[in-house]
């Protein structure tokens, strides 16, 4: 394993961005998105002729953020926009026939959904409603017969960077609407919400995504949007990182759609007052606590159902809440280092979520077995699917057969350790070095370092329920200085040989206006 100093680390991290950083003004023209200009003209015409416009979003963070950006943009025109985020339990996913039953509009715009909405497009055609689909998920061979479809993953779309989320597609389209109507709206003021969507939807933090997240986090620090003020107050930090969003904010936003109704989160983002934003954030926090309990129960049960001989985990139960199966799939990926599909069964129908690892495209594997499914959609690292209960076992066997030709190294997670860092180098200068490569996330993981056979000096349990461990270690026998590693959600016991080999991440800890380095356990070896 490579021994690293700060200079070697700087050079390693610099290699991730050989194309250099982009500025906001270098983001490719939204008009390069296929049919985006036609869509913007249709939206502009609808506004000029006072037609009724309905927005249909999605219940995850990306879909909620997309909807919030649209709602806030239309407020500034100002023009009425009827925004609907389907309820996961009553409506199902996206612009479904269920949702259309309660829509009376001349124009429907979808955000973060619609690329598989064949039936909904047919109904819109019959009713004389123009349907503009904006999505970022991978299209199937058959596309909906919509007025227009804006999706960077369409084969004939020339947008130069394909890995963008639904909120980015919506934001880029609105930039063209602004152009069409010659509006004086500053598109940068939506970057706080946009950054949250990019991070939460696990988009690769390279190229324009890196630019938008970096600038979005700056906007989040100064925005007077009530929701952004609440987020700042809650995090209470001098600088907000992508990990703060990923681990503290995104789960709260997501919990509304997972357990109750995503409109709670939409109302948080679009709250006109601090009081309203605070009330909605409190609801989200309570739902997130419930989500954690529900998810932990389901994860414990799912682990017992895993067939460890399978390359692709497929588990199902009537006991697992439909709203947490995606998180449970992520937990199984973490534990078993394999892609996982977790299904909820109700009345003979199974619905669930898939999560992947490394270079394995879970979408491609699912698509290869679509004959066994009633529906599916998604992208390389995450997908949703539905099938009949009696087909679950056949699907498990078939998808594992499809995966048998995938090379073993494709299953290796991308966040492998960079090397061994001397404990003497863990200081404020290292924090500054790491901060210069923010934002960290997908395709730009926060560096992991290895501790090999370190001496365990002491272990203390911490937290209100003693469920976290603080491990004091000596990296080398000749060191007088010790270091501490925090292991969240892990009760660690003293090893018999008092030795520990693990990977860890270095982060900034801010408490009572004091800044310190904090080492977080990544993985035990």
N, C-alpha and C positions, 0 to 999 in steps of 0.2 A: 504494500500500500504506500502511495506517494506521501512523503513528508512535505507539508506545506508551510511556507511563511506568508506574510501579508502580500509581498510582491508577487509570489507565485499564484496566490489566490486571485489577486487583481487581474493577472494575465489570463487565468482560466475563465473567469467570469466575463472578461471583455470579449472572449471568443464567441460568446453567445450572441453578440450583436455586431457581427462583422459588417452588416449593411448600414450600421449607424442609426442614430435616433432620428425619428421623423418629427417635424414640427406640425402643429395643427394645420397650417396652411398647405402642407404637403399631402394631406389626406386626399385620396383620389376623388375626382368629381363624381357626385352621386348619379349624374346622368349616365355614367358608364354601367349602372345597374340596368339590366334589360327591363324595358317597359316602365322604368321609374318615371321618366318624363311624361309618358302618356298617362300614367296614374296621377301624377301631380296636376296635369291639365284637367283631368276629370274631377279631381277634388276641388280645384279652383273654380271650375264651372259650376259645381254643386253649390259652392259658397255664394258665388255671384247670383245664382238664380234661386237662392233661398230653399234649396232642397234639403230633405231630412237625411242626416248622416248618422249611421250607427257604427260604433267600434266594437269588435269582438276580440277580446284578449285571451290570455291563458292564466292559469292559477299558480304558476311558479314565479320565482323572482323576476326572471327575464320577461315573462308575459305581463306581470303586474307593472314592472318598470316601463315597458313599452307603452302600456295603456296610460300610465301616469304622464309620460312625456307628451303623448298625444293630447290628453285632457288639458294639461298645462299650456300647450301650444295654442289649442283652440280657444282657451280662455283669453289669450292675449290678442286674438284677432279683432274683437271677440266674436265667437260664433258658437251656437249650441251644438253639442256633441253628446249623443246618447251612448254612454260607455257600459258595456256588459262584459263581466268576466264570468264565464260559466262556472257553476258549482260542480266540483269534482264528483259529488255523490248523486246529485239530481240530474245534471245535464250531460255528464261525460266531458270528453275533451274537445275543445275548439268550437268552430262554427258548425255545430251539429244540427240536424233537423229539429231536435228538442229546443235548441236556442232560437231557431228561426220562427218557431211558433209564436214567440212573444215579440218579434221584431216587425215594426212597421216603418220602412225606410225606402228612400230612393237609391241610396248608396250604402253599401256595407264595406267597411275596411277591416281586415283581420290584421292582428299583430302577433308574431311568434306562433302562428298556427295557420292551417288552411291548405298546406301543400298536398294533403291526402283527402281533402274534403270534396270528393266526387259527387256524393249525394246532395250535399248542401249547395253546391254550384248549380246542380240540375234544378233544385227547388227555386233558387234565386232567378234562374233563367225563366222558369214558368211564371213566376210572379212579377217579372219585369224589373227586378232589382239588379243594379250593377254591382258586381262583387269584385273588389280589389283585394287580392291575397298578398300579404307581406309576411314572409317566413324566412327561416334560415336552415330548416331541416332538409335532409336529403330527399330529393324527389324520387318517386317511383316512375316506372315507364309510362303509366297512365296519369295524365295531369287533369285537374279539375277544369271544366269548361267555364272559366271565369272571364270577367271583363279584361283584367290583367293579372299577371302573377309576377311579383318582385321577389326573387330569391337568388342570392349569389351562387347557389349550388346548381342552378339550371345549367345544362350543358352549353347552351348558347349565350350565357351571360358573360360579359367581358370585364366584369369588375375585377381588378387585379389581385385583391386579397379576399379569399373566399371564407376564411374562418372568422366570421363575425356573427354576433348573436342577433336575436330578433329585435331588441331595442335599438341596435345600431342600424338595422335596415329601416326601422320606423323613423329614426332620427335623420337619416340620409334622405329619405323620401320627403320629410317635412322641410328639409333645406330647399328642395326643389319647389315645394308648395310656396314657401316664402318667396322664392325667385319669381314664380308665376304671378303672385299677387302683389309683388313689390312691397313686402312688409318690412318693418323696421325691427323685427324680433332678432335678438342676439342668440344664435344657436348654442353658444358656449354656456349659457345659463342652465342648460339641461344636463351638463356633463356630470354633475353630482349623482343624479339618478342613473345616468348611462354607465358610469364607472361601476356602480353597484351591480348592474345587470351583467356586465362583461365578466366581473370577478365571480359572481354567483353561478353563472352558466359555464364556468370552467373553460372559457375561451383562452387560447394560447396568448400569453402576454408578451408578444413580439410584434414588430411592425406597427401598424396603426393602433392595434389594441393596447400596446404599451403606452403609446402617446396619449390615447384617450383616457386610460385609467390614471396615468400620472397627472394629467391636467384636471381630470375629474375629481381626484382627491384634493387638489388645490382649491377647486371651486367649493367642494364640500366644507372646507375649512372656513370659507368666508361668506357662503351663501346665506341670504336672509330667508330662504324657504323654511317655514316652521319645522318641517320634517328634518331638514339638515341641521337646524339648531338643536333639536332634540337628540339627534345622533351624536353631535359633538359633545353635548352635555353628558350624555350617557357614557361615552368612551373616555371623556375627561383626559385627553392626551394632547401634548404639544404638536404632535404630528400623527396623522392617521395612516395606517398601512393597509395594503390589500388584505393582509391576514386578519386585521381587525374587522374588516367588512365580511370576509369569508366565514369567520368563526363566531362573531358577535352579532352582526346585523342581518346577514342573509338568512340564517336559520329562523330568526324572528319573523322576517317578511314571509318566508316560506310556510311557516306554521299555520298561517291563516287558511291558505288553500288546502293544506294537508288535513286539517282537523275540522275546520268550520266553513268559512267562506272568504275567498280572496279579496272581497270588497273591503274588508277591514283594513287590509294592507294598502289597497288603492286609496282609501280615505286617509290613511296616514300620510302617504306621499303628497296628496293633493289638498291636505288640510289648510284652510285659509287662516287659521289662528294657531298660536302656540298651545292654547288650552285644548283645542280639538286634536292636534298632533300628539300631545301628551297622553290624552285619553286613549287614542288608538294604539299608541306605543305600549301603554300598560296592558291593553288587551292582548297585543302580540306577545308580550313577555310572559303572560300567564299561559297562553296557548303553547308557547315554546317549552315551558316547564312540563306541561301535559304531554307534549310531543316526545320529550326526552324519556319520560316514564314509559309511554306506550312503545317507543322504539326499543328501549332496553329489554322489555319483556319479550317482544317479538324476536329480537336478535338472539337472545339466549335460547329460545325455542328453535330458531332457524339453524343455529350452529349444530344442534343435535340431529337435524334432518339431512345434513350435507353428506353426499357420497364422495369421499375424499379421493376415489379413483377417477372421478370425472375431471376433464379439463375445463368444462364449463359447468358451474354450479347451477342447478335448477331445483328450487324448493317451493312448496306451496302449502297453504293452510287456510282454513276458514276462520282461524283465530286472529290473524294478523290484520291490523287496521290498514285499509287501502291507502290511507294518506301517508304511511311511513315505510311502505315497502321499498321505495327508492333509497331511503337512508339505510335500511337494513341490508340492501344489496351492496351499498358502499362499505358497510362494516364487514360483510363477508369477504369482499375483495381485499380489504386490509388484512384480515386474519389469515386467509388461505392463499393470497397472491394469485387469484384466478378470477376471470370474469364471473359475475353472478347475476342470476335472474330470480327475482323473488315475486311470487304470485299470491294474490288474495283470491279466495274462492267464495262465490256467493251464488246460490241457486243454480249450480252447475256451470257457472261461467267464471273463468279465471281471468283476472286483469292484474298487470304488474309492471315492474320496472327492471331494467337491465343496466348494469354498470360494468365498465371494462377496465383493462389494465395494460400498460405498455403499448405495444403497437397492434394489439388485437382489435379489429373493428367488429364490435358487437352488432352493429347495424347490418353489416354484410352477412354475418352468420345467421342472424334472424331472418333476413331477406331470403337466404338460401333455403329456408324451411317455411316460407310463407304459406305453402299449401296446407299447413297444419294450423294456421292462425285465422282469426276473424278480423284482426286489424293489427297494424304496427306502424311505428314511425320513430324518427330520431336521428342520431348521427353516430359517428365512430365510437365515442366514449360512453354514450348514454342513449337509452331508447325506452319506449313504452310499447306494450303489446297486449293482445287479448286472444284467448282461445277457449275451447270447450274443455270442461274438467276431464272428460274421458280421453282427451288428446295430450294431456300433460306428459305422461310417461313416454309416449311415442316421440313427442317433441324433445324431451330430455335426451333420448337415445340418438335422435336424428342430428341435433345441434352438436352433440359430442362427436358424432361421426364426421360432421362438416369441419370440426376443429382439429381433427386428427392429422391433417396435412400442414397445420400451422407450425413453423419451427419453434422450438422451446424458448429461444432467446427473445421471441416476440412477446412472451408473457412476463418479461422482466420489467418491473416498474422503473420509470425514468428518473426517479429521485435517488439514485444510488449515491453513496458517499463520495466526496471529492478527494478525500485523503485524511491524513493525520495532522492535526494542528496542535502545536505546542501550547499547553495551558498558559504559558507566560505571554502568549500573543493575544489572549482573550481580554481585551480592554476597550476603552472608549474609542481608540483609533480604529479598532476592528469594527465597532458599531458604525462609525462614519463610513468606512470602506463599504460595508454591506449596504448601508442606506443609499449609497450612490448608485447601486444596481436595482433599487426598487423601481416599480412594484414587482414583487415576487408572486409567482402563481404558476399556472399551467405553462409548460415550455420555458419557464424561467424560475425553476424551483429555488426556494431559499436553500443555500448550501447546507449539506449534511457533512459532519466530520466524524471520524472514528476514534473511539477510546478503546485501546486494546489491553486486556488484562490489568485494568486499573484497580488499585487497592480500595476496597470499600471501607471507609473509616467509620461512617455512621449512617443510620437511616431513621428518619422521623416521619411519622404520618401527619398529614395536615388537612385542613378543610373542616367544615362543620360536621361532616360525617366520617372524618378520617379516611377518605377514599383516595387521597393523593399522597405521593411519596416525595420527600426531599432527601436525595442521596448525596452524601459527602464523599468525595473521591480524591485519591492521590494518583496522578497520572503515571509518574515514575517513582521508584523507591527513593531516589536521591532528592526529590522535590520536598521542600518544606511547605510550599503553598498548596492548599487544597482547593478543589472546585466543587460547586453544588449543581446537581442536575435535578430538575423537577420532572416527575412522572405523573402527569394528570390521569385520573381515573385508573390508577394502578396501585395496588397495595403490594409493595415490594418487601421481601424478607431477606435477611442477611444470608448470602450464599455460604456454603460450607467452607469453601476455600478463600472466602472474602475477596474474590476477584470478580470483575465485571467487564464484559466486552459489549459495547453498544455504539449506536450512532446517535448524534444529537444535533440540534440546531441552536444557533446563537440569536437571541432576540433582545430588543430593548425593553426594559421593564420600567414603567413610570408609576410611582406610588408616593403620595403626599409631596408632590413636586420634586421628588428625587429620582434621578435617572441612574439605572444600573444595568449591567449585562445580566442576562438570564439564559441559562442553558436548559433546553427542553428535550427530554428523551424522545428519540425518534423510533428506534427499534433495538430490541435485545438480540444478541447473537449467542 
